[in-house]
Structure formats: structure tokens, C-alpha cells
Amino acid sequence: MQASLSLSVASHASPAALARSNHSSASFAPVNLRFCGLRREAFGFSDLKQSESRRVCPSSARRWKAAVSALASDNGSAPKSFDYDLLIIGAGVGGHGAALHAVEKGLKTAIVEGDVVGGTCVNRGCVPSKALLAVSGRMREFQTEHHLKALGLQVSAAGYDRQGVADHANNLATKIRNNLTNSMKALGVDILTGVGTILGPHKVKVGSSNVVTAKDVIIATGSVPFVPKGIEVDGKTVITSDHALKLEFVPDWIAIIGSGYIGLEFSDVYTALGSEVTFVEALDQLMPGFDPEIGKLAQRVLINPRKIDYHTGVFASKITPAKDGKPVTIELIDAKTKEPKETLEVDAALIATGRAPFTQGLGLENINVATQRGFIPVDERMRVIDANGKLVPHIYCIGDANGKMMLAHAASAQGISVVEQVTGRDHVLNHLSIPAACFTHPEISMVGLTEPQAREKADKEGFEISVAKTSFKANTKALAENEGEGLAKLIYRPDNGEILGVHIFGLHAADLIHEASNAIALGTRIQDIKFAVHAHPTLSEVLDELFKSAKVKAQVSSPVSEPVAV
Amino acid sequence: MAHLLNTPFVPSAQTLRRSPNLPPGARISGRRGRASVQAKIREIFMPALSSTMTEGKIVSWVKSEGDKLSKGESVVVVESDKADMDVETFYDGYLAAIMVEEGGVASVGSAIALLAESEAEIAEAKAKANSSSSSSSSPPPPPNTAAPEPQVVNVASVAVAKPPPAAAVASTHQASDGGKRIVASPYAKKLAKELKVDLGRILGSGPLGRIVAKDVEEAAAAAVESNVAAGSGPAASSPSPGIQLGTVVPFTTMQGAVSKNMVESLSVPTFRVGYTITTDALDALYKKVKSKGVTMTALLAKATALALAKHPVVNSSCRDGNSFTYNSSINIAVAVALDGGLITPVLPDADKVDIYSLSRKWKELVDKARAKQLQPHEYNTGTFTLSNLGMFGVDRFDAILPPGTGAIMAVGASQPSVVATKDGRIGMQNQMQVNVTADHRVIYGADLASFLQTLASIIEDPKDLTL
């Protein structure tokens, strides 16, 4: 009985999944709309089993799991001879997300880690950097006298202890790493220590001799800081984010090569701790990749008033670490003409030019896969593509190693998507619904398309787009915090109310973006979401205002036919 | 218009209507020029787009020279300290001459372009742009002055070559004369621009001779000072450079804190006891240990601490009016005058720490205080305060008791005095007057008197100080 119920759910769930992934086109399965409708809320979980929901309520999770494993053994496609149902190479955030979901789905799962559990995010990325940014945010508050004064506060002489700050970052990483390890152990995921090498289909060598077999293999080996040639990293004065997060010293003057997320966040940390910063950006404008309008405002708030200057349109062709009493020297050449432009002499240089996939030594040659600039080619279902353009069965690649979207939570989402597929339900992840955030003070966040991207798409596909904006200046909570600087921007289709992109710059922008990203993921239209209620006074009203200020021609698609009294 | 703007503050969303009171419109006002100029050629001014805006940067010219303009059309996008705004024209006509190119900066109210009423007047306006821009700034030779206005002139004269916006930033630290590069930190460069200081004339004091912010500030201060000195009339005799007489200045945070504390002290009933102490022996000791880095402040703090150790009541404090605390440690706070304020760095456990460490600690505290980096516990944990104005030649004064402490001692200068000694002779001794203000709720006259007696005996026989 249980099995048949599961089967029926799975079978009609796949068309729904496709509809969800394609929701950016005009056709739309109304089934999805009800997900965030009032009805669902009102009826509660008891209704879930009968509905077409793919979500599983907590009470039925265990039965569901049993059902799936029964199903897996029933269909006979997985011979008992494998050690594991699923083997994940790399225990970063992507691998962890996949492992947890795999266990939930009843798969016997192992995870291979050649370094430390947690990968870049936990040990050398998102996590320790948030600790440093938490410190820099407070330092910044204490240092802006006029801001404090406006609040009636008096703080004199804020200072910091470098080692204390560094310890905070390190302790946080350790804590999160332990949490991650424990969560996997508690669920019965086998953690195999050693470098994973693919020997062939279903076969992976862990360390020097241990060979394990698995029905499906996920590659989740992540990335390492990318250092362009000509740059000599000594780990002391010329550093990457790996070193910078240890905060071994706070230079008086640091050049940051690259003004993307990583560079921006570090500029926030360093300037708060008293350093002066010089950005070196190869493109013609700072903060490439952000919506231009947001980038411009961010520059006005995050760069211009701070002790930062910048060189745009230049490459750092050669960087020599400080030695023998000489400073770090950076030779700049014009990005287009390649002519030498200038030489900088600074105390330290941070290389934040992006990240390179970590795919060497994986044994990809054994399955005839050729990397492209180091990235493992995959299709939209994360299935690995070999040198002949054919899919490699049972091998998937998620996260930074495939280069689709180099974000921790994107890796995790891709991992979950893969687990869905190997457990018999087709799933394609909509990358346009994945939010991104930059944790400066204030924060920047975004989901979906930028305005130029949306305009290009609109021109090509022949639809109209509109832009709505609201300012944090009109938000009560932001003003109470005396942080009225900020902007939220919505790019949408006025004809049908589809949200194409949302960009936020302002207080807690990173937390605010999820209302928009969830709306995109679930296909909620503006005409519907504008009726959702936000607590007052909260920052979330910035988005409330944003949705309400949009002018959509389409009518509310699913009116609440049965009002629920309270 | 909105899409041209590319600004975050376009009033497209309703919420914005109530926020910034900046009309996106323009301040192109026609003004009659000098007698030789006809009214038909109008100047377009840099508008004031916000109350705090003093100068604006030209982001882009929407129109180019020779274009026909009609009333209400956007002409130029200006970046203020807050946002980008586009500036519209109030008049029909032709954009005759652009005087500040894209990327250029002009102060509010200065002309950035000329508007001609008819095509025929374009040439005339152009000629005027060349002449009037150079004659508008009073010193006639434009080429080698480095003030803000000539900058506008320079930009105008190379109006045809369209410099990329970044050039303005890059050029300030490009190799200067003879290929000799100027190495200045980012903040130093920013400050130099703000304070109109020529980086080429500054000697850097940072690592490897780099120019840092401090150098620019000093150079700017020196410039102000020399200006004041050179200036004629009353300005030269003003009490100190940089102070504008007749202005109302709001308190700084520090001044606010001092003010609050002083008013609060009025609720404490205080009284004062004075004492004259002979300092010959102390002066002799100071001479001996000065070379080891010991300061007079440290010696006085040490002597006071040793005396306090014997009179714990003087080191006590009363906060609520119902009870008082015998403080467990003797922390001597010493008042230090700072630029625009006063702070009391604390020498903790001054009775226990040896005089050399105490002197080092003091130096460290003063340096930190000047750099405004004192931690709260380094200035608000004092149990007894010393205030010394002796270095100014003050022989006696009276101090206000800081709230939360029991007593403060005002120390005057040590001066040679003629004294009658007990054996009936007249002699000369160095004497110093001290005056203690104390909280009479907990410290009584006899307490202070015996404390001062102990202090005098320690200072007059200071051998214990260096132990």
C-alpha cells in the first residue's frame, strides 16, 4: 500500500517538476500556484498527503523513506553487489546537502573527504568570512561617530584585538565543521577519509588502496582560489582568501585584486580594521556581475566614502611579495592594450580573482571525461558529459567543480536535485531562482536576472519588462536603525506579473532576498504575492512595497474562494 | 527621463515620493553676465542637488555641443554626494559650449556649460566659454595654479578629448614630473583631494617614504597656519588657527561626555584641603631616573598611590548616597588635555607596579589617547584622579570631582620659595602646592589631612618610590 502510494506520487510528480523548472516561459501549471496560497496555509499539513504536493510533511517522512528504499530494491536496477547506493566525493556544503537528502531518501550513502569536512565554505570561505564581517560591521558602527550621535549613543575609542578576531573566525569554522560532521554521522553517512579517485563506472579508490563501489557517484570536489600567472603567492604579504581568513596581520595598505564578492567583502573587513585598500579590477567598472544600478549605489556607499581607491581596466601582470625591506610590488598593465601602466607599492596584496575548479587527480581520464578550463562538463541534470559529448551513466558533478553557479547553496541544491533523480524522480534545478548575497555593510543580494540581462531576454523573446524600485529610506525599521541607505529593485513582466529578477542593497539584504527567490522558485506572480501580509514594522516591508509598486496587468490568478475566518 | 537617469532615486516608486526632497529638475537660471555679454547666452550652473552638496561630478552629457534643447529636456547627468540626477534646461536654445567635461568636477553654482538662444550665437558663446572661464577665476594665469576652479578651466580647455571617467582618479597619482612617482596611500590621496593639498610637495612619513593621511593633514594644517600668519589684520591674532570666531560649534562626543560628567558632579557635596609639599628630594630623584624613562607624572602617581594605600578611605567611592565602596585596587587616573577635549587615562594598581613599568604604561596610554584608541577600561576605571597644571606655571588651582570617585588632587608647579626653617633661618626650597577635592559624604577633613601628611612625607623622602 505504501509503495503504491509512493509510486503514484512519483509518477505524476515529474511533469509537475518540469513545469516548475520551465516556469519562466509563459505556460504555467496552476498546481504550483497553490503552494504559497492562503488555502494551503489554512488547511495545514493534514491536507498534504492528498494534494499533489511533492513536499513531505514531517509525520510521513519515515514512511516515505521506507517506501523509497523498498522501491529501489524492487525495481532490480541496483544489484546488491555495490558497497553503497551513493558515493559522494567531497564533503563540502554540496556533498553534505546531497548526503543528507540521500539518507532521507533511504540511500546507503558514503562521503569521501581528502582534507577536512566542510570544504571551502566552512573552513576557508563563507563561514569564517562571516565571523570577520560580523566584527567589521560592529567596528564600523562604533567608528561612525555621527551615526552613533544620531542615535544618542556615546562610544569612545573602539578598538580590537587582532588575535581575538582571528580566533572568533577559527572557532566558528571549527564549530560549524563539527556540526556538519556530527549531522552526517548521526544519520549514518559513512565518512571515508582519503583522496577519492574514480577508477571506472561505479568504482572509486579512496586513499591509496581502499576501493569502494557505488551505484551512483557524485563529484563534489569544489574549487580553490584562482591565482593568475605572474603572481607569486607567499601566504604572508601576497595572499589568497585562504590566508586572509586567518587574519594573521592587518596591513596598513592592501591591494585587492578583483572587486567581486570576495574582494568586496574583504575590503569591508580590512577598512573596518583600519587598513587602506586599493582595488585592481580588470573590467572597466568595479563590481562586475552586479546589476549596474546596484553596483553604482554600492560603490557610492561601500567604496567612495571609505579609505579605498581603485584602478579599473587593468591587469596585475606581476606581483612580487615583500622581502628584504621592499614592499609588495604590483605591475599593472592595460587590460586591452597590454601596455604597462603603473607600479603599485603596497604592504600586502589579496588575490580575489575568482576560484578555479579542483578536479585534478580525480581520475577523470578513466571515464573519458575532459575538463573545460578545469570544470567538469555537465548537462542541466548535473550528469557528467564525456569527451565525446555523451552522458556518463551514474556519474554526476555538482558545485564549484561544474562551474554552473559557484555558490555553496547552489551546490547543495544541485546535490539534492541529483538525489531526486537517482531515486527515480526527474528534477531540474532552476538556477535563476538561486539567490546570491554579498555580506558587506550594508549587504547586497540578488536573484534572477540583472536589468541588462532581462532587457536582452525581453528583446529576444519579444515581451515587455518593467522595473520597480523602493528605497530603504521609506522603511520604518531601517530608519529606526538609522540605516536608510538602500534600494530594492524588481524587474518583472507587466503582462503576466512574472518576477525576472530582484536586487537589494541595504540593511540585511541577504536575509530579505528569500521572499523573492522563493517566489521565483515556486512561480508565484506579483499579483498574488502582493496580497501576502508582512509584519510591521520590519525590513521585509521593503519587499512588500516593492511588489505593491509593480504595475501588473494580469489579474489575481488564484483568488481565495473560501475565506478562512479566525 | 527615468531610464536615462540610471539613478537609484528616480521617483518611480510611490514610496520615494515622501523621501528625498530633491527635485530631479534643474537650476538652469539665466543670469545677466558682464556688460560685454549679451543676455541671450546663458550659463548652465552646477545645481545644488542636496542640502549637503558642495560640488558635483559630471557623469555624462546627455546632449552634445550644438544640440538643440527645448525647455524641460535633460541636458546632463550630475553625481552629487547622494545620487545621480539629471539636470533639465528651463530654456529653449542650443548647447553652445560644454565647460566641464564628463568626469570633471565643479563646485555648486559654477558654470558648467553655455546655452545660446540661436544657432548664430554658438560661436560667440564658444569664444566666451574660452575667455570667461579663464577670466572668471580672479588670478589671471591659468596654467600652473592648482586650486579647484582652475581645474575646471583646464578640463574645459581640453574639452575635445573625451577622458574616460576613471582618468580623473588615475591622474592624481600617475607618475609626475621626470617620471618620479608619488606613492601615497588611498586615504592620503582622498584627503589630498579634499583638502586641496598637492601631493607632490609632501614628504611621506609612512613605510618606505609613502605619503599617508597624517602627512596630508599636517601639510593642510601647515598651509592654514601660514595663511593665517600671512593674512593681514585680526585673523593673524586669533587665538589659534582654524577657529572661526562668532560661530556656534556643537559639542563633540568627548565634549558632550565631559559636560555631562561636570554637571553630574554638582550633586556631590565636596570640600577642599590644600597642602604645601617640599619637592627638593623628589626633583633630585627625578633628575637621577629621568634617563631611565621615568616621568614626573609617574612619580607623582606612584607617590599618591603609596599614600592612598595607607588611607583606603580616600580611595573609596560613594555612588548611591547610602553606602560606599573601599576600592580593591588603587587606579590613578591622570587628566590629559587633548585637542578639543580631556581624557583621564588610568594607571592601574599604581601602588603595586614599579615606577619604570608605570612610566612605560603612561607613555603607552598617552599615545593611545592621542590616537583616540583608548579602550573604555583604560579611561573610566580610575579610583583617584590627578590633575597637574604645573607645567604651565600654575601654582595652585582647584579641581572638580569626577563622579564615581572619592577624590581628585590638583597639583601646581614646583617653585623655588623662600622659607623659614625651624632652626630660625631663612632658606630656599622647591615647593609645590596640592589641593584635594573630596566627596564629604565619605571622606572627612581629618581623612584628607592625614592622607596629605603621608603624601608629603613620601614626596619629601622619596626613596620608596623607586623600590
Boltz contact constraints between the chains, C-beta under 6 A:
constraints:
  - contact:
      token1: [A, 145]
      token2: [B, 253]
      max_distance: 6.0
  - contact:
      token1: [A, 154]
      token2: [B, 253]
      max_distance: 6.0
  - contact:
      token1: [A, 154]
      token2: [B, 257]
      max_distance: 6.0
  - contact:
      token1: [A, 157]
      token2: [B, 372]
      max_distance: 6.0
  - contact:
      token1: [A, 157]
      token2: [B, 373]
      max_distance: 6.0
  - contact:
      token1: [A, 157]
      token2: [B, 374]
      max_distance: 6.0
  - contact:
      token1: [A, 159]
      token2: [B, 373]
      max_distance: 6.0
  - contact:
      token1: [A, 159]
      token2: [B, 375]
      max_distance: 6.0
  - contact:
      token1: [A, 253]
      token2: [B, 185]
      max_distance: 6.0
  - contact:
      token1: [A, 276]
      token2: [B, 185]
      max_distance: 6.0
  - contact:
      token1: [A, 276]
      token2: [B, 186]
      max_distance: 6.0
  - contact:
      token1: [A, 276]
      token2: [B, 187]
      max_distance: 6.0
  - contact:
      token1: [A, 278]
      token2: [B, 186]
      max_distance: 6.0
  - contact:
      token1: [A, 297]
      token2: [B, 8]
      max_distance: 6.0
  - contact:
      token1: [A, 307]
      token2: [B, 186]
      max_distance: 6.0
  - contact:
      token1: [A, 307]
      token2: [B, 187]
      max_distance: 6.0
  - contact:
      token1: [A, 308]
      token2: [B, 186]
      max_distance: 6.0
  - contact:
      token1: [A, 309]
      token2: [B, 186]
      max_distance: 6.0
  - contact:
      token1: [A, 309]
      token2: [B, 189]
      max_distance: 6.0
  - contact:
      token1: [A, 312]
      token2: [B, 166]
      max_distance: 6.0
  - contact:
      token1: [A, 327]
      token2: [B, 208]
      max_distance: 6.0
  - contact:
      token1: [A, 345]
      token2: [B, 183]
      max_distance: 6.0
  - contact:
      token1: [A, 468]
      token2: [B, 13]
      max_distance: 6.0
  - contact:
      token1: [A, 469]
      token2: [B, 12]
      max_distance: 6.0
  - contact:
      token1: [A, 469]
      token2: [B, 13]
      max_distance: 6.0
  - contact:
      token1: [A, 470]
      token2: [B, 13]
      max_distance: 6.0
  - contact:
      token1: [A, 470]
      token2: [B, 15]
      max_distance: 6.0
  - contact:
      token1: [A, 471]
      token2: [B, 16]
      max_distance: 6.0
  - contact:
      token1: [A, 471]
      token2: [B, 19]
      max_distance: 6.0
  - contact:
      token1: [A, 473]
      token2: [B, 19]
      max_distance: 6.0
  - contact:
      token1: [A, 474]
      token2: [B, 15]
      max_distance: 6.0
  - contact:
      token1: [A, 474]
      token2: [B, 19]
      max_distance: 6.0
  - contact:
      token1: [A, 487]
      token2: [B, 8]
      max_distance: 6.0
  - contact:
      token1: [A, 545]
      token2: [B, 15]
      max_distance: 6.0
  - contact:
      token1: [A, 549]
      token2: [B, 13]
      max_distance: 6.0
  - contact:
      token1: [A, 549]
      token2: [B, 14]
      max_distance: 6.0
